[in-house]
Amino acid sequence: MAAADVLAEDVDVLAPCALGAVLDARSIPRLRARIVAGAANNQLAHGQDGQSLLAAGILYAPDYVINAGGIISASREYQGGATEAQVLDDIGQIPLRLTEIFERARHENRTTNSVADQMARERLGRRREKMVA
């Protein structure tokens, strides 16, 4: 089976875990999955591909949210002072963040990637404010 054909398989969840930019104007119309949730970085070829997923009724879990455990662990290690329990607690918040993204996207009729991007900018802004204060 060709790699591109994998994306068109009749599955409940499609989990791109190797290559980025696999979701685009050519592949999205072929998807039969109802959910896309994988670990590959930058799964959307372009930001507007999130709109195509929304229009197709496909729930998209943004890769940098679902796959945030490694960066959470590395950042806490770099900053120092975090216990293993604190790191695991931070990682354990990922499902709650995803739920918030899904709910906000549905309520605001927006794409999950645009909501996740906005939430990331808001968090970074609050972090900068704390650093300046």
SELOKE-391294 format. One record per residue: x, y negated, z of N, C-alpha, C in turn. Coordinates in steps of 0.02 Angstrom, whole numbers, plus 50000, padded with zeros to 5 digits. Each point is the difference from the previous one (the first is absolute). Layout:
BEGIN
XYZXYZXYZ...
END
This chain:
BEGIN
500435005950000499574994150000500454993850000499844995349958500374993749996499854995850063500484996250022499924995950060499394995449994499894997049942499434995549991499345003650008499995006549983499385003950006499815001350073500484999950045499865001150070499524994750026500074993949976499584994550023499275001149982499865003849949499315001149977499685006350029500345003350045499725006050031499384998350041499535004750004499394999150038500145001750073500184994950039500195000950070499634994850043499955001450064499704995150045500474994250013500645001750013500504994950017500605000849954500204994749968500604999949961500544996750042500565003350008500544997550043500644999249959500094994249966500634998849965500564999250052500495004349997500534999950051500704999649972500074999049935500674999949972500144993849959499584998549952500124994549954499554994150013500274994049992499604994050005499694998349933499554995250000499684997349940499645005449959499735005150033499645005249964499264998349989499754995050036499314998049993499984993749958499745000749940499994994449953499395000549955499974995649951499424999649955499895006549961500525003949991499925006449964499815005750046500285000250059499885005750045499364999450040499824994050022499424999250044499355002549968499864998749937499385002749971499985007649998500575003250004500035007449998499935003250069500064996050053499975002850068499325002950015500015005850033499375003150023499995000550076500544998050033500024999850073499574994350025499745000750060499604994750031500434995750046500595002750018500464996550045500715000649973500374994550004500725000149985500364998150064500415004650025500354998850063500655003949998500544996849980500645003449995500564995850026500595002950001500584996850031500474996549951499905000849935500434996749952499954992450007500554996649992500004992750004499714997049936499644994650008499754996149942499615004349951499495003450023499615004449957499624996249946499794994050016499654995949950500524996849954499915000849935500464996849953499954992450005499394997650011499874992850006499474999050054500024994450034499514998650052499285000749978499854998149938499325000349975499765007249990500455004850002499795007049995499595002150061500074996550055499575001250057499284998549983499884994949959499314998549979499725005649956500425002949959499775005649958499815006050043500385001350053499835005450046499334998650034499924993850023499374998050033499415000949953500084997749938499465000549950499835007449986500505004350005499895007249987499735003650061499924996450056499745003150061500525004450035500634998449991500545003950030500294996050059500025003250058500284996850060500765000749997500344994350005500724999949997500294998150067500435004450027500374998550062500674997149979500114993450009500624997049977500615003650028500465001549955500585004150016500414997250058500094993450002500434997350052499675000050068499355001350003499665000850064500015007350021499795004449956499965007150016500695002950014500514997149970500685002750005500454995550043499704996650049500374995150039500405002950058499935006350015500325002950059500764999150000500325001149944500724999449996500254993050013499664995149970500224993050010499844997650071499465002450028499854998350070500555002650045500185006349991500525003050041500674996449991500194998749937500644996649987500014993050028499454996349994499994993150025500034999850076499655004650032500035000250074500705002050023500325004549964500685002050017500484994149991499924996349945500434994249986499914994650053499374998850018499874994850050500225002150070500005006550011500215002650066499474999350053500095003550054499564999350058499365004049997499875003749946499385003849995500135007250020499545002750038500055007150017499705004149944500145006450001499715004549951499244999850003499734999750062499274999750009499714993749968500354994350005499764993849969500005000549924500525003049973500055000949928499435004549976499905005550035499465004649981499324996750006499924995750051499374996350007499894995349941500534996449980499954995649942499825003949937500325005649990499855004249942499285002750004499785001550060499325002450010499474994949983500194993749992499524994849982499864999849925500385003749960499914999949928499285001949980499705005350028499315001549980499514994450016500104996650056499574994450018500074994249950500624998749980500124994749950499665001749934500065006349980499685002149938499244999250005499715002050056499284999250009499814992649996500394995750031499854992949996500044997549928500505002249964500074998049929499405002449960499805006350009499445002749963499364996250016499894998650064499394996550021499984992849974500564996550006500034993149975499904999849924500315004749966499945000249927499275001249980499685004750034499295001449984499564994050017500104997250059499594994350022500094993949956500624998749978500154994149960499995001349925499845006449981499995002049930500664998249965500545002250033500684998749975500375006649993500564999849967500415005949995500385001250065500155006350013500375001650060500714997249997500304999949940500684997249996500004992550013499494996449979499994992750013499894998750074499575004050032499894999250072500645001650039500335005549981500625001950034500534994749991500064997249940500494994649988499854994050045499364998150005499814994350041500165001450073499835006050024500155001750070500754999850014500405002349952500734999850009500244992850004499754995749957500204992950002499804996850067499395001750024499774997350064500465002350057500185006450001500445002750053500684996749997500274999249940500654996849993499984992750023499454996649985499914993150021499984999550076499645004550032499975000050074500695001550029500375004549969500675001750025500464994049994499974996549945500424994049991499834994750053499354999250013499794995150050500295001750069500005006450017500285002150064500754998850003500345001149944500724999149998500194992650007499594995649974500134992850002499854997250069499485002750031499784997450065500485001350056
END
